[in-house]
């Protein structure tokens, strides 16, 4: 994303609008990035969808 990362956007959205549910769509299959997304507001079980391409 040109202005900020998805993780930073998730953190800001969760901070400004705590009742908003954030869904992250990603092609990154790295545990640390997924964990950061969850730490910053994506909700476990409904917050991250891994896209598999190919």
Buried (B, 14 or more C-beta within 10 A) or exposed (E): EEEEEBBEBBBEBBEEEEEEEBEBEBEBEEEEBBEBBBEBBBBEEEBBEEEEEE
